[in-house]
Amino acid sequence: MSKPKKQIFSKIKAVKANARTRVGAPPPERVLPDPKQKLAAKPKHKKTLADLISTTGEES
């Protein structure tokens, strides 16, 4: 059988492990909303007063 690989001490891994025990695990990543879907959800420009009046006059 082959000899198991010797573990090399890493300062970075030791510091991260120490921080995880003190503070806790980092929060999971948040998914950012797709900018194209965000733009499609709301119009870029608000309707003008003339547009609002003309649309309400047609519906009545």
Residue pairs with C-beta under 8 A, 6 or more apart in sequence:
47 55
